[in-house]
């Protein structure tokens, strides 16, 4: 399946180490210059991918790519071990495996004692996002660590003709995630992506429990909010839409700030949510009331 407009339709290697600098919470978001930036989750995330570093299924004709890197604390110096890194991408024919038990071109690894991780995959290809637009080649990553803010992001590749036309890759926040693919001494294509995680900004278990559940929307059906680690995931009519990080004051935000959910908790126990999605040329919003609590 190719990606479609979701809301409407239900040895030299390139490094991505951000500059070391200060970081603080300004009441709305983390401010600093050393944290790996977020990106949209995309509609094709599947939880439960198998633990494996080789994502290439038998019979694939794609060109092999070695993706590796190190996961660091926010100082960009101290490595973090035992971090879960999930990766997923389309195949050489522009398709995502969204249904099979094989989880094609999907997998997960944990960082070693030195914070290193490694995937063997193929060079991804661009694909049509709609009849008139393309998504550049990219690989999705979700990075989870108990003592750090979970990260949802993507990497892109220099020279892709579609980088400027895609809202996510064209964002200034994506600049350090547009990487160069080079070759090692064996002629294998390689790319290196180092990841710097932020400290977590926690919400209490009680807070998450109040928000999780099904919400009847004022248009387009329903939304479901559920927790995984320190992210609040949202499903739109049954399909995973994004993973949102807590920003304070009952506000959650997805990658690049394109999706926000603002919650209003009343004294009588009722909960309402205002969901805002910022597109390339327009902003859409939904209001919902929780009608089923887990």
Buried (B, 14 or more C-beta within 10 A) or exposed (E): EBBEEBBEEEEEBBEBBBEBEEBEBEEEBBEBEBBBBBBBBBBBBBEEBEEEBEBBBEEBEBEBBBBBBBBBBBEBEEBBEEBBBBBBBBBBEBBBBBEEEEBBBBBBBBBBEEBBBBBBBBBBBBBBBEEEEBBBBBBBBBBBBEEBBBBBBBBBBEEBEBBEBBBBBBBEBBEBBBBBBBEEEEEEBBBBBBBBBBBBBEBEEEBBEBBBBBBEBEEEEBBBBBBEBBBBBBBBBEBBBBBBBBBEEBBBBBBBBBBBBBBEBEEEEEBBBBBBBBEEEEEEEBBBBBEEEE
